[in-house]
Amino acid sequence: MKPNQKAARDGYNTSLWQEGTETFKADVLLIDNVYDVLVIGAGITGITTALLLQQQGKSVVLAEAKSIGYGTTGGTSAHLNNFFDATYPEVDSDFGEDASKLLAKAGNEAIDMIAGFVKKYSIDCDHEYKDAYLFAQNDDETKELDEILASSKKAGITVSEAKQNGVTVPFQKSILFKGQGQFHPLKYISKLAEEFVNAGGVILENTFICDTKKEDNVHIAISGDLQIKAFNLIYATHLPPGINVLNFTCAPYRSYVLSVTLQDDNYPDCLAYDMQEPYHYFRTHIIDGKKHLLVGGEDHKTGHDDPEKAFESLEVYVRHYYNVASVDHKWSSQYYVPADGLPYIGQMPLAADNIYIATGYNGNGMMFGTLAGRILTDMITGKQNPYEKLFSPSRIKPVAGFRDFVAENADVAYHFIADRFSSEETDSLKTLEKDSGTIVKYHDQKLAVYKDAQGGIHALSPVCTHAGCIVNFNASEKTWDCPCHGGRFDIDGKVLTGPPRKDLKKVPLS
């Protein structure tokens, strides 16, 4: 079977990966029986996990609310690296040096897994090994970089000092990581999805799971009139739905990417990262013979700050260091930052048995999403996995992440209360420009209002259906984003991503 549907994603902007890309679409054949495993979410985590489980002899059904790669996998910058946002000095301090060595081994294994799949299935996804540079631009960053170099070496990472940083950005010190990589994420997971179906797996697209329950040790997932039964349930959806402990240990963030064409041929042949806060990252990708420079960064919490300003800052940054001829694509994507820096992969805390999660990838989703497939497959098939304890969602670290835990949840509490009183308000819809949205006060009622290009009004309740926070308008992606737990809705209130199960309520204007 061949791919036969245009790639889509959870926002208005088109990513480079969507351009001219089709994703695999399977013929639906749902058998009315109890499957071994139901996987919810068809990004890199869900598809990798489903394929590995099916290959181990399990009967697996994969349910996706929209289409393959619709979420973060379709909006990643697709870096493959064995060093992470949680640096090895931080992991040394919070978890110990043995944990750092295990994390390094996990990173290497994820890189090898992806390369192995590419080779095994002859996946045409532009996979390449690349050198990666991490560079400092001032004394404080250089001190931190020295610590990263030393801890990375102790952890077993192949890293050394470098005399260059691979990009045209000035630097004070640079280190080189060998054996990193890059690929086209949608082409990659589309082929994995095809192999999953070839192995007997079932994919259900446009299947939004609105509720689940458990009866006689069987999980029952409900999507409209459809009921899917399975002994094991995996949420490969960032946060699982509803109110749960992960709402307090994971914070939603957005990252921004530009794809630009240069006036010259000064495209970097590497991966590169500065150490600013927030940091920037670079790489080149070639599609149909054309080079694209990808520059990302300007990360901030979902529903906070101004996405348009983030793109503007990113463009100013890249134009300062490169001769940009045109900005061809711009897009953003969502990820979750865990309280202690490491992802949560395994049995869901305080939930029924055999419910599993994989989240908190901290911007390293291609790596941890791949690794999650191996960990969850081993857990469900009764095998020991060396990383299960390190990434356990039930791990207890009284010190690690405590400060971030307090800060993030204080921020949630602030927005829950303050946004009800201090949001921008206007008593007239006439002042709202076309193709824009805001929170307005209309007849003493607070509304989330979007005015489309034709002047049509889309009015919604601004109260997120997950935990009751007030949503904010994302002018770049044309979405309503919740600043508390990352729920996102389209201009008509339909759930796009995050923990909400219900759409925003439409409000008729009289």
Legacy VTK file of the C-alpha trace (Angstrom):
# vtk DataFile Version 3.0
C-alpha trace
ASCII
DATASET POLYDATA
POINTS 510 float
0.000 0.000 0.000
1.181 3.522 -0.783
0.743 6.820 1.053
-2.377 8.532 -0.203
-3.326 11.476 1.973
-1.879 14.964 2.270
0.050 15.523 5.477
-1.762 17.757 7.974
-0.896 19.194 11.384
-2.435 20.933 14.383
-2.072 24.544 13.280
-2.602 27.083 10.528
1.032 27.208 9.384
2.514 24.612 7.054
5.745 22.932 8.117
8.494 21.990 5.689
7.634 18.330 6.261
4.070 18.788 5.028
5.165 20.385 1.767
4.506 17.843 -0.981
4.359 14.981 1.533
1.673 12.339 1.725
1.259 10.052 4.707
0.165 6.441 4.759
-3.570 5.809 4.954
-4.727 2.305 5.787
-7.928 0.537 4.886
-9.870 0.292 8.152
-10.719 -3.203 9.328
-11.651 -3.162 13.016
-12.380 -6.599 14.386
-15.020 -6.742 17.114
-12.901 -8.470 19.708
-10.533 -7.583 22.530
-7.124 -6.439 21.321
-3.991 -6.937 23.357
-3.106 -3.248 23.130
-4.808 0.009 22.165
-2.354 2.804 21.368
-3.831 6.317 21.282
-1.872 8.802 19.171
-0.167 8.280 15.789
3.016 10.291 16.170
6.481 8.815 16.479
5.749 7.396 19.949
2.487 5.707 19.045
3.571 4.306 15.694
6.939 3.023 16.928
5.301 1.368 19.936
2.493 -0.158 17.885
4.912 -1.624 15.339
7.216 -3.137 17.954
4.313 -4.676 19.873
2.758 -6.103 16.708
6.109 -7.638 15.797
6.175 -9.294 19.228
2.944 -11.108 18.438
0.518 -8.751 20.151
-2.726 -7.707 18.465
-2.591 -3.908 18.335
-5.009 -1.190 17.274
-3.784 2.388 16.852
-6.342 5.208 17.228
-5.581 8.743 16.037
-7.891 11.732 16.509
-6.864 13.279 13.185
-4.228 11.796 10.852
-0.741 10.303 11.055
1.828 12.839 12.251
-0.808 15.499 12.936
0.766 16.618 16.211
4.317 17.414 17.232
5.937 14.852 14.927
4.695 16.898 11.970
6.122 20.053 13.535
9.475 18.925 14.908
12.841 20.153 13.638
13.868 16.474 13.579
17.252 16.547 15.304
18.588 13.170 16.451
21.035 13.601 19.316
22.328 11.822 22.399
22.649 14.995 24.481
19.475 16.526 25.815
17.821 19.598 27.295
18.433 17.974 30.669
22.232 18.232 30.519
24.539 15.548 31.867
25.768 17.807 34.734
22.132 18.314 35.767
21.417 14.589 35.623
24.631 13.902 37.585
23.431 16.267 40.293
19.797 15.178 40.447
20.015 11.445 39.724
23.685 10.444 39.990
26.448 9.555 37.542
25.083 6.052 36.945
21.845 7.625 35.721
23.831 9.830 33.327
25.560 6.769 31.898
22.189 5.089 31.455
20.775 8.205 29.778
23.722 8.309 27.380
23.182 4.647 26.537
19.494 5.374 25.926
20.339 8.209 23.541
22.722 6.028 21.560
20.149 3.246 21.407
17.467 5.593 20.053
19.801 6.828 17.304
20.626 3.217 16.417
16.951 2.188 16.463
16.012 4.863 13.940
18.953 4.012 11.690
18.040 0.336 11.992
14.442 0.918 10.927
15.595 3.064 7.998
17.882 0.285 6.794
15.504 -2.613 7.503
12.544 -1.077 5.677
14.520 0.932 3.075
12.845 4.132 4.263
13.396 7.098 1.954
13.385 9.753 4.673
16.624 11.677 4.047
18.268 10.063 7.069
21.850 11.206 7.583
24.444 11.068 10.324
25.752 14.527 11.252
28.245 16.146 13.581
26.667 18.414 16.191
28.167 21.491 17.826
27.168 23.086 21.118
28.783 26.494 21.565
29.192 29.190 24.207
29.283 32.935 23.560
30.313 34.378 26.936
32.185 33.457 30.116
29.169 32.097 31.986
28.174 29.900 29.063
31.774 28.723 28.663
31.877 27.628 32.293
28.646 25.690 31.800
29.958 24.208 28.551
33.105 22.964 30.310
30.895 21.166 32.826
28.803 19.649 30.027
31.958 18.456 28.267
33.333 16.778 31.391
30.039 15.160 32.443
29.229 14.009 28.908
32.593 12.272 28.635
32.094 10.544 31.994
28.665 9.394 30.829
30.218 7.734 27.786
29.338 10.261 25.097
31.788 10.785 22.213
32.494 14.501 22.587
35.534 16.772 22.271
36.564 20.405 22.098
36.220 21.935 18.637
37.831 24.824 16.772
34.621 25.632 14.907
30.896 25.605 15.596
29.634 24.780 12.112
27.612 27.989 11.702
28.352 31.680 11.081
27.517 32.711 14.650
30.493 34.027 16.699
31.486 31.827 19.634
33.876 31.691 22.556
34.085 27.926 22.903
32.580 24.968 21.059
32.331 21.230 21.629
31.678 18.530 19.035
29.355 15.544 19.409
29.973 12.829 16.816
27.391 10.414 15.426
24.267 12.554 15.662
21.605 12.620 12.941
18.617 14.060 11.130
15.723 12.849 8.961
12.331 13.693 7.446
9.947 12.770 10.287
6.711 12.344 8.323
8.279 10.147 5.642
9.807 8.052 8.408
6.685 7.443 10.509
4.520 6.983 7.414
6.638 4.009 6.397
6.568 2.615 9.940
2.772 2.895 9.860
2.684 0.945 6.607
4.897 -1.779 8.093
2.642 -1.908 11.159
-0.403 -2.593 8.973
1.566 -5.109 6.887
2.292 -6.940 10.147
-1.433 -7.163 10.920
-1.962 -3.965 12.901
-5.054 -1.768 12.659
-4.998 2.035 12.294
-8.106 4.112 12.990
-7.697 7.736 11.912
-10.212 10.489 12.712
-11.008 8.544 15.878
-11.059 10.893 18.861
-11.233 8.962 22.118
-13.707 10.909 24.243
-13.884 8.518 27.195
-12.461 5.302 28.612
-13.604 2.833 31.237
-12.558 -0.559 32.553
-14.763 -3.621 32.871
-13.567 -7.109 33.826
-9.893 -6.218 33.247
-10.676 -4.881 29.783
-10.198 -1.228 28.850
-12.998 0.181 26.714
-12.259 3.329 24.719
-15.208 5.248 23.326
-15.228 7.357 20.162
-18.752 8.363 19.200
-20.665 5.129 18.653
-17.449 3.120 18.390
-16.082 1.078 21.287
-12.533 -0.291 21.177
-11.605 -2.993 23.683
-8.077 -3.862 24.785
-6.242 -5.405 27.722
-3.586 -2.662 27.658
-3.986 1.054 26.953
-1.170 3.409 25.914
-1.529 7.198 25.757
0.968 8.472 23.181
-0.675 11.897 23.241
1.636 14.103 25.332
-0.581 14.365 28.416
-3.326 11.797 28.922
-6.845 13.258 29.098
-8.544 14.456 32.248
-7.131 15.744 35.521
-4.197 13.656 36.745
-0.827 13.944 38.458
0.965 14.708 35.182
-0.860 18.038 35.001
1.301 19.052 37.951
4.615 17.550 36.810
4.650 18.586 33.122
4.481 22.108 31.688
3.476 22.811 28.046
5.870 24.788 25.833
5.973 25.876 22.205
9.035 26.018 19.988
9.352 27.939 16.718
11.039 27.010 13.444
11.830 28.926 10.262
12.819 27.301 6.973
14.781 29.811 4.883
16.544 29.989 1.527
19.931 31.731 1.457
21.313 34.095 -1.170
24.565 32.114 -1.122
25.472 28.469 -0.487
26.553 28.995 3.109
24.317 26.230 4.474
25.716 24.447 7.555
26.535 20.755 7.121
25.902 19.924 10.767
23.581 20.357 13.708
24.361 23.374 15.893
23.033 24.832 19.139
23.802 28.025 21.030
23.341 28.303 24.801
21.153 31.374 25.028
17.953 31.324 27.063
15.921 30.338 25.171
18.488 28.720 22.908
18.608 28.534 19.080
19.325 25.533 16.890
20.347 25.038 13.253
20.457 22.420 10.544
20.118 22.029 6.774
17.659 19.761 4.993
17.619 18.998 1.264
14.329 18.162 -0.464
14.245 17.486 -4.222
17.686 19.041 -4.581
16.778 22.284 -2.816
18.540 23.264 0.396
16.577 24.588 3.354
18.198 26.167 6.404
16.148 25.352 9.500
16.556 27.685 12.462
14.541 27.170 15.621
14.118 28.497 19.129
12.372 31.329 21.004
10.544 28.719 23.128
7.987 29.843 25.701
5.099 28.380 27.669
1.988 27.601 25.660
-0.596 30.370 25.868
1.996 32.875 27.103
3.887 35.598 25.230
3.251 36.520 21.590
3.843 33.828 18.935
4.153 36.422 16.160
6.883 38.210 18.109
8.643 34.874 18.584
8.750 34.393 14.816
9.882 37.997 14.330
12.716 37.565 16.837
13.762 34.315 15.178
13.835 35.966 11.760
15.894 38.900 13.073
18.297 36.390 14.597
18.849 34.340 11.436
19.098 37.408 9.179
21.807 38.796 11.459
24.065 35.821 10.752
22.992 34.630 7.291
22.196 36.210 3.921
18.541 35.219 3.798
16.823 35.389 0.418
13.395 34.281 1.643
11.539 32.772 4.569
9.694 29.837 3.015
8.031 28.168 5.999
7.352 29.026 9.601
5.663 26.828 12.156
5.534 26.012 15.848
5.011 22.821 17.802
4.266 21.747 21.337
6.261 19.778 23.853
6.117 19.206 27.600
8.842 19.976 30.131
8.984 17.511 33.071
9.645 18.782 36.578
12.969 16.967 36.955
14.121 17.077 33.328
13.625 13.430 32.330
10.631 11.966 30.463
7.846 9.920 32.005
7.530 6.542 30.271
5.687 3.601 31.805
2.682 2.715 33.961
0.529 5.786 34.593
0.560 6.803 38.277
-2.678 6.555 40.272
-4.455 4.880 37.357
-5.859 1.444 36.664
-3.386 -1.316 35.874
-2.097 -1.620 32.325
-2.536 2.056 31.433
0.743 3.426 30.109
1.998 6.882 29.203
4.956 8.472 27.436
5.397 12.221 27.833
7.661 14.981 29.135
10.177 14.702 26.304
11.509 18.227 26.930
12.007 18.997 23.234
13.731 15.688 22.434
10.671 13.871 21.121
12.207 12.036 18.168
14.653 10.380 20.543
12.474 9.669 23.555
9.445 8.827 21.401
11.495 6.117 19.708
12.912 4.872 22.992
9.425 4.811 24.534
8.439 2.263 21.914
11.104 -0.117 23.178
10.407 0.492 26.880
6.631 0.058 26.632
6.953 -3.007 24.412
9.265 -4.656 26.927
6.956 -3.803 29.830
3.848 -5.186 28.118
5.613 -8.347 26.920
7.102 -8.986 30.371
10.740 -8.260 29.531
13.194 -6.333 31.660
14.161 -2.945 30.250
17.254 -1.121 31.526
15.571 2.289 31.306
12.243 1.464 32.950
13.223 2.670 36.414
15.024 5.826 35.230
12.007 7.056 33.267
9.284 5.678 35.541
6.356 8.115 35.879
6.143 7.092 39.538
9.738 7.982 40.385
10.094 10.097 43.501
12.849 12.708 43.592
12.218 15.088 46.513
14.941 17.526 45.379
15.171 17.121 41.616
12.706 19.402 39.908
11.090 20.683 43.098
11.757 24.339 42.337
10.380 23.987 38.795
7.410 22.031 40.147
6.486 24.868 42.515
7.059 27.594 39.918
5.024 25.933 37.171
2.055 25.194 39.401
2.103 28.691 40.877
1.932 29.917 37.290
-1.106 27.705 36.611
-2.846 29.035 39.717
-2.067 32.612 38.696
-3.579 32.210 35.236
-6.618 30.389 36.578
-7.482 33.443 38.671
-5.898 36.480 37.003
-7.014 35.824 33.421
-10.619 36.110 34.532
-10.058 39.766 35.405
-7.025 41.150 33.612
-7.378 39.902 30.022
-7.702 42.398 27.232
-11.355 43.371 26.971
-13.464 45.418 24.608
-17.180 46.102 24.748
-17.562 46.164 20.961
-16.899 43.472 18.358
-16.503 46.196 15.729
-12.994 47.014 16.934
-11.776 43.477 16.242
-9.774 43.292 13.012
-10.406 40.584 10.426
-8.410 37.369 10.756
-7.752 37.986 14.437
-8.998 36.821 17.800
-9.134 38.029 21.378
-11.032 37.758 24.635
-13.870 40.282 24.607
-16.530 41.391 27.027
-19.894 41.247 25.278
-23.147 41.935 27.142
-21.323 41.355 30.460
-20.142 37.969 29.220
-16.526 37.091 28.533
-16.076 35.409 25.125
-13.265 34.029 22.988
-13.985 35.679 19.641
-12.339 35.199 16.243
-13.259 37.338 13.233
-12.475 35.554 9.979
-11.249 37.104 6.723
-14.833 37.618 5.525
-15.844 39.331 8.752
-17.696 36.333 10.155
-17.675 36.011 13.942
-16.777 32.763 15.718
-17.724 33.156 19.397
-16.826 30.603 22.053
-16.691 30.236 25.777
-13.071 31.042 26.749
-13.095 28.483 29.564
-10.883 25.498 28.762
-12.898 22.307 29.120
-10.005 20.550 30.846
-9.479 22.441 34.110
-11.303 25.730 33.662
-8.472 28.104 32.769
-9.027 30.925 30.264
-7.621 30.328 26.770
-5.549 32.851 24.802
-5.503 33.411 21.045
-2.478 32.216 19.070
-2.457 34.653 16.147
0.152 32.695 14.214
-1.426 29.229 14.288
-5.027 30.550 14.525
-5.762 28.511 17.633
-7.012 29.034 21.175
-4.262 27.875 23.557
-4.657 27.164 27.264
-1.844 28.642 29.399
-2.320 26.087 32.176
-1.972 22.583 30.718
-1.558 23.154 26.982
-4.999 22.297 25.625
-5.415 23.739 22.123
-8.580 24.368 20.100
-9.284 25.576 16.557
-11.287 28.729 15.751
-14.523 26.751 16.009
-13.582 25.339 19.403
-12.678 21.819 18.258
-10.022 20.083 20.355
-6.697 19.941 18.503
-4.344 18.620 21.154
-3.711 18.375 24.866
-5.712 16.903 27.751
-9.210 18.352 27.000
-11.797 15.838 25.827
-14.560 18.331 25.072
-14.680 21.208 22.594
-15.039 24.821 23.670
-18.712 25.729 23.886
-20.059 27.761 20.973
-21.915 30.908 21.999
-24.621 32.358 19.715
-24.568 36.160 19.495
-27.916 37.938 19.575
LINES 1 511
510 0 1 2 3 4 5 6 7 8 9 10 11 12 13 14 15 16 17 18 19 20 21 22 23 24 25 26 27 28 29 30 31 32 33 34 35 36 37 38 39 40 41 42 43 44 45 46 47 48 49 50 51 52 53 54 55 56 57 58 59 60 61 62 63 64 65 66 67 68 69 70 71 72 73 74 75 76 77 78 79 80 81 82 83 84 85 86 87 88 89 90 91 92 93 94 95 96 97 98 99 100 101 102 103 104 105 106 107 108 109 110 111 112 113 114 115 116 117 118 119 120 121 122 123 124 125 126 127 128 129 130 131 132 133 134 135 136 137 138 139 140 141 142 143 144 145 146 147 148 149 150 151 152 153 154 155 156 157 158 159 160 161 162 163 164 165 166 167 168 169 170 171 172 173 174 175 176 177 178 179 180 181 182 183 184 185 186 187 188 189 190 191 192 193 194 195 196 197 198 199 200 201 202 203 204 205 206 207 208 209 210 211 212 213 214 215 216 217 218 219 220 221 222 223 224 225 226 227 228 229 230 231 232 233 234 235 236 237 238 239 240 241 242 243 244 245 246 247 248 249 250 251 252 253 254 255 256 257 258 259 260 261 262 263 264 265 266 267 268 269 270 271 272 273 274 275 276 277 278 279 280 281 282 283 284 285 286 287 288 289 290 291 292 293 294 295 296 297 298 299 300 301 302 303 304 305 306 307 308 309 310 311 312 313 314 315 316 317 318 319 320 321 322 323 324 325 326 327 328 329 330 331 332 333 334 335 336 337 338 339 340 341 342 343 344 345 346 347 348 349 350 351 352 353 354 355 356 357 358 359 360 361 362 363 364 365 366 367 368 369 370 371 372 373 374 375 376 377 378 379 380 381 382 383 384 385 386 387 388 389 390 391 392 393 394 395 396 397 398 399 400 401 402 403 404 405 406 407 408 409 410 411 412 413 414 415 416 417 418 419 420 421 422 423 424 425 426 427 428 429 430 431 432 433 434 435 436 437 438 439 440 441 442 443 444 445 446 447 448 449 450 451 452 453 454 455 456 457 458 459 460 461 462 463 464 465 466 467 468 469 470 471 472 473 474 475 476 477 478 479 480 481 482 483 484 485 486 487 488 489 490 491 492 493 494 495 496 497 498 499 500 501 502 503 504 505 506 507 508 509
